[in-house]
Amino acid sequence: MCNNDYTLITKEISNLVSEKNIVIWKSEMDGLGTSLSDIDAYCICDEEKNFKNFSFNGIPVDIEYIGLNNLKEKLENIDKFAKHGLAYKGLDEDLKLFYRLERGHKSQQFNLNDIELPTIDVISKIAAQYYNELFLALYEDAFKMFHGKNFLDAFILSLEALQMSVATYLARIGKPQFKKKWLFKYFDNLTDCSYYEELRIELESDTILPERISKILSDSKKILEF
């Protein structure tokens, strides 16, 4: 999609909900997903409203309303983490929101007056700090599990540590990625890292890996059937 398409969507939403502060986000803006990927629309308004979705050329558009007071509260919470390290549940979701608000396509009348959104550079630094803390904790736990010969937990934790390592790296280079499903693809697109290539080749050469993955997915559903 092009900027003209995004502009048309903001105008259609503005007419639909009578709001002017609208930001459009699509994963292809980061070179990910496809032209058919869903479109996210963020509508900043005085009071939060109910979701109202529609389609643009057959592509679903999900509208999320964000009240101004809620937006200010999120900014305050992020600032507390940046200054004092006070992490909280939902921090990564708030960072993702502000990244998209800053990186996405804004409506022509977009104006938050006295509210200043964090820049991509600021968001990246905060994300790097947050993900690095998660990485260190996961790495330490995985290391202890491994040397305690608790290999199943060590394996699972090591994969999570790897994810947070990649997330930290991407944030440090100013390209934060907040959706786990895109971490390695985005990393692969932006870097020429032999470490990741070696890991990928090793995993893909494991002939029973597909069987293992299928078993894990099957078991994950069975757990909820207890």
N, C-alpha and C positions, 0 to 999 in steps of 0.2 A: 504494500500500500504506500501511497505518497502523501505528502503534506496536505494536498488538496482534499484527499479523502478524509484525513483527520479533522480538517477544518469543517467539512460538511457534517461530520459526526457531532462536533461540538455545537454547531448551529442547531442541529436537529434536537439534541438533548436540551439545549437552552430553551427552545420553543416548547419542548415537552414538559419541562419541570420549572420553567420561569426562573432560572438561575444563570448567572454569568461566569462564575469562577469554576471552570471545568478543565480537567486535564485528561488527555487520552493516553493510554499505555498499551503497547503491544510488544510481545517478546522479540519480534523481529527488529525492534529499535536497537537491540543489543546483538543483532545478527543471529538470533535463535528462533526456534519454532518455524512455522510456515506461514504462508499468506492466509491460510485458513484458520490459524490460531485465534482463540477468543480475544476479544477486545475488552479491556478494563477502562471504565470511565469513572473518574473521581470528581464528585461535585461538592465543593465547599460552600456551605450555606450557614445562615444564622442558627437554624434549628435542624437537627437530623430528621430525615424523612424515611419513609419505607422504600425498599428497593423497587425499581421499576425498570425492567429490562426490555430490550427490543433487538431487532436484527438490522444490520447494515449490509446490503448486498448478500444476504444469506449467512452472514457471520454474526454469531451472538455478541451482543454488547451488554456487559454487566455493569450496572451503575451502582456505585457506593457513595452514600452521602456522609459527609464529615462535618459535624458542627464546629463552629469557630472556637467555642470554649474547649471542646475535645481536642482540637488541633493545638491550641495553646498549652493544654495540659501535657500533651505528648512532647511538645518542644521543651517544656520544663523538665520532664523526666529524662529526656535524652541529655539535656545540659547537666543534670545532676550526675548522670553516669560518666559523662566526659570529664567533669571536674573532680568528682569524689569517688568514682568507681562503684556507684550504687546501681548494680544491675537489677532488673525487674522482669517479671514475666511479660512477654510481648515486646521486648526491646527490639528483637530482630524484625518483627512485623512493622514496628514504627519506623525503623530505618528503611525498610523496603518501601513503605509508603512515601517517605520524604525523598527517597531516591527517585521514585517514579514521578512525584510531583515536580521535581527539579528537572529530570531528564525527559519527561513526556512532552506531548504536544499540548500547549495551553490555548485556551480560547482567546480570541482577539481582545475581549474585554476583561481578561483576567487581571484582578487587582485586589490584593489583600490588605491594602492600606498600610497600617503600622505593623503588620506581622511579616517578619523576615524569615524566609525559609532557609535552612542550612544549604550550603553549596555542596556539590559533589565531592569536593576535596574534604570538607568537614565530615560529611557522611562516611566517606571512605576511611578516614582516620579513626572515627568512633567504631566503625564495623571491624576494622583491623584489631583494635584494642579488645573488643568483645570476643571475637572469634579466636584470638590468640589465647585468651584466658580459658575458653572452652577447650581448645586444643591441649593446653598444658595439663589440665585436669584429666582429660580423657587419656592422654599419653601416659601419665603417671599411673592411672588405674589399670590400663592395659598392660603396662610394664610389670606391675605387681602381680596381676593375674597370670601373666605368662611365666614368670619365675616361680609362681606358686603352682605351676602345672595345671591351672584352670584354663585350658586352652580354648574351650568354647567361648567363654566370656571374654577372654583375651582377644580372640579373633573378631568378635562383634565390636568390641571397644576400639580395636585397632582400625577397623574400617571407619568408625565414627571420627577417630582422631585424624585419619587421612582426609576425610571430608573437611574438617575444621582447619587443617593445615592448608588445603587448597583455598578455602574461603578466606583465610587470613592473607595468603599471598595475593589473591585477586584484589582484596581491599587495599593492600599496601601499594599496588600499582595503579590505584584509582579506578579499578574496574570491579567494584563489589558485585557479588551475585548472591541473591537472597533465597533462591529456590534450589533446593538440593538436587532436583532432577537435572538441572542445567550445569551444576558445578564443574564436572569433568569435561563436558563438551566445550564450555566457555573457556576453561583452562587450556584445553587442547587447541582452541582457535587462537588464543592469544600468546601461547608460548611454544618454544621448541625444547621441551624438557625431556631429557633422556630417561630420567627416573620414572616418569609416568609412562613413557613408551615401553620401557622394560616390564613394568607391572602389567600393562595392557596385554603385551605379547604373552607373558607368562600365564595370565588368567585365561586368555582366549585359546591357549594351547592345551588347557586342562580339559580333556575330553568328557569328564564327568561333571564339569561345572554346570552345564545347563540342567542336568539331572538334580544337582544339589539345590540350585535356585528354585526349581519347580517344587522340590520337597519342602523347602523353607516356606515358600508362599502358601503351599497347601496346609502346612502345619499352623501357620499364622492364622488361617481362617478357622481351623479346627479348635484352636484355643478358645475362641469366642463362642463355640458351640457347647462348651461344657455346661 
